[in-house]
Amino acid sequence: MRTSGARGQSRTGKQRGVVLIIALVVLVVMTISGLLMFRTTSTGVEIAGNVGFKQNATSLADLGTEAGFKWVYDQRTTPNVLNADIPDAAYFATWDDAFNPMTFDWSTAKEATADDGTGNRVRYVIHRLCALPGPPSDTTQKCVIPQSTTGLGTGGGIGGGFSRPKSPYYRITARVDGVRGAVSYTQVIML
């Protein structure tokens, strides 16, 4: 009988060793799973951060648009100044069919701000939407001008419109170079 008892004890010892090995394998698998979940979570946070930087850069393009608006309106007080290119102001009296914001040499653009305090650089360029330099009223000129310049009401249903001079549209393209390599472009057409 002692022999069978000795055999019973040796089986129990072997079983305990197998349980220890299985427990270690399960522990290693759980550790690897936890590390992979941590990496996935940190990647999601990084992506969300990059999206936030991109949205911030896009919203800051308004600085370039507003600077372009102001520049055009300030120039309108001087007759015929907008009929020719002004390279120092990044103003072009004609539209450019080949203009592509992604391939344009932005070193020639007008800077709205070198750093807005959060690391964003804002620049803009203005194109008058005319085919040729010169006055929009020239007979050979082709400009994008609003169809109707009268008939806009004064509000309150009273009627009595006002007249606006025939002025071409202007396209303001802004570029923002943001943090982490975020680059955003916006274009606005103004009258």
C-alpha positions, 0 to 999 in steps of 0.5 A: 500500500505504501507504494500506491501512496507514494505514487499518489504523492508524486502525481500531486506534485506534478500537477502543482508544477503544471498549474504554476506553469499555466499561471505564469503563461496566463500572467504573461499573456495578460501583461502583453494584452495590457501593454497593447491596450495602453499603446492603443489608448495613447495612440488615440490620445495622440490622434485627438491632439493632432486633430485639435492642432489642425482645428486650431490652425484652421480657426486662426486662418481668420487672422489672415482673412481679416488682415486681407480684408482690411488691406483691400478696404484701406487701398480702395480710398486711393483711386486705381491702386488696385488695378496693378500688382503690388508684390510687397503686399502679396496682391495680384490684380488678376486671378491666376488659373494656375494658383494652387495654395499647396504649391504656391511659394508662401515666402512671398505672401504677406504675413498677418502674424509670425507667431500668435502666441501658440506657435502658429504663423499666418500668411495671406495672398490676395487676387483680384478676380479680373483677367487683366490688370487695369480698370474693371470698366475697361472694355477688354477687361473680364472681371467677376462683378456682382450682377446687381448693384442696386435694390438691396433694402434698408431693412424693415420692409421700407424699400429704397435700396442703395447703390454700390459701385461696380467693384470686382470680387477679391479672393483672399487665401490664407495659410497657417503653419501650426504646431506639430506640422499642421498646415491649414488653408482657407479661401474667402471671396469678398466684394 
